[in-house]
């Protein structure tokens, strides 16, 4: 698995990078979707709208309105791209906004740490000296643990926020669904912990071999 470490850390970095560049930059990746739908049989009318939330803001999809069988579609509207965004008066989701904007900054931090982890794993492949390998492995393990902890915390907060939104906002008109960014963060967290486990095993094995060679 040693040779796979750079590949795994590269995959994790790409996952976290995509999550960090989620809605409104990459509109197909989001943490949470709020969907609202209403209909009236009297006028044979219906209205559908949804809002997706990402690291740097949110996007409200174009409202699909149908009256007497005639469709009227509105343009999609996205917030400004900045961390710690706030909601306008049309989105009454204070609980979600405060929790999301406070925690989503963890995803770019985890992405940066994972990129550093990827670079260190490449350096380790080019080193044969025991002291250099041991030092780089310890640094890799330390950064890897930090990245895994931050990613796991971000994942837990994401899950808590979505679950809270489903319990407090979801109803027969508004529905709350998990976004693909949550699952991408889950995969990244699992892979990071696997890399850390392999790194710890490698450090202990190399130390035992070195001590045995000195006897």
C-alpha positions, 0 to 999 in steps of 0.5 A: 500500500506504500506505493498507493499512498500518493495516489490515494492522497491525490484522490482525497485532495481532488475530492476535497477540492471539488467540495471546496469549489462547490455551489455556486462555483461548481453548481453540481456539487452541494451539501444541502438541497431545499426543495419546495413545491405547491399545487392547486387543482382549482387553477390547474397550477403548480410551482417548484423551486429549490435552493442548493448550498455550497461552501461559497454561497447558495443558488436558487434554481429557476422557479417552474410555474405552471398555470392552466398548463402553461409553463413559466420558468424564472432564471436561476439566482446565485448569491455572491461568492464569499465565505461566511455568506448570509441569507436574504429575506426570501430564505428563512433558514437561520438555523441552517445558515449559521451552522453551514457558514461556520463549518464549511471553511473546514473543507478548504483547510482539509484540502490544503492539508491533504495537498501537503500530505500528497507532496510529502508522500512523493518525497518519501518515494524518492528517499532511501536514507533511514533518518530522512524516511523516518523524519518525513514519515513522522511529518506525514503522519502528523499532517495526515492525522490533522487532515483526517480530524478536520475532515471528520469534524467537517463531515460530522457537522455536515451530517448534523446540519442536514439532519437538523434541517430535515427535522426543523424545516422539512414538511409536506411542502419543503423537503430536505435532501443530502448533497453529493458533497457530504458523500464525497467528504465521507469518502475522503475521511475514510481514505485519510484514516486508511492512509494514517493507519498505513503510515503508522504501521510503516513507521513502526515496521521501519523502526523495528527493522532498523533496531534489528539491523543495529544488533 
